[in-house]
Amino acid sequence: MYREAYDRAKAAKDERRMADLDAAFQREQLLLEVLLDIRDGMTPASPPKKSAVGEAAAALDTVRKITRLR
């Protein structure tokens, strides 16, 4: 949409319209990035992988065994 309007303004040699469209496009891109950052911040973290859970369980088991020896 912006590209078509920009090309029309460029063909008409309307520098002011080209600058306005460029600024509007950059503003929209920035707003999109902000919204994506907000979405990413609100998305819950993924659950730990099973291998990490297994490693944690193995580490706890090792600690439990060591404390029994004392």
C-alpha positions in Angstrom: 0.0 0.0 0.0 2.8 2.4 0.9 4.9 1.4 -2.0 2.1 2.1 -4.5 1.4 5.5 -3.0 5.1 6.3 -2.8 5.5 5.4 -6.5 2.6 7.6 -7.5 4.1 10.5 -5.5 7.4 9.9 -7.0 5.9 9.9 -10.6 4.2 13.2 -9.7 7.5 14.5 -8.3 5.7 15.3 -5.0 8.6 15.4 -2.6 6.5 16.3 0.4 4.1 13.4 -0.1 7.1 11.0 -0.5 8.6 12.2 2.8 5.2 11.9 4.5 4.7 8.4 3.2 8.2 7.4 4.2 7.7 8.7 7.7 4.4 7.0 8.0 5.9 3.7 6.8 8.7 3.9 9.4 6.2 4.8 12.1 4.1 1.7 11.3 7.2 -0.5 11.3 8.2 0.8 14.7 4.7 0.2 16.1 4.7 -3.3 14.7 8.1 -4.0 16.4 6.8 -2.7 19.7 3.7 -4.9 19.5 5.8 -7.9 18.7 8.0 -7.1 21.7 4.9 -6.8 23.9 3.6 -10.1 22.6 6.9 -11.8 23.2 7.0 -10.4 26.8 3.5 -11.7 27.5 4.1 -15.2 26.1 4.8 -17.7 28.9 8.2 -19.3 28.8 8.3 -22.8 27.3 8.3 -25.7 29.7 11.7 -27.3 30.3 12.8 -30.1 28.0 12.5 -33.6 29.3 16.3 -34.0 29.1 16.7 -31.0 31.5 14.1 -32.5 33.8 15.9 -35.8 33.8 19.2 -34.2 34.5 17.8 -32.2 37.4 16.2 -35.4 38.8 19.5 -37.2 38.5 21.3 -34.4 40.3 18.7 -34.4 43.1 19.1 -38.2 43.4 22.9 -37.9 43.7 22.6 -35.2 46.4 20.1 -37.5 48.3 22.5 -40.4 48.1 25.4 -38.3 49.3 23.4 -37.0 52.3 22.4 -40.5 53.3 26.1 -41.5 53.5 26.8 -39.0 56.2 
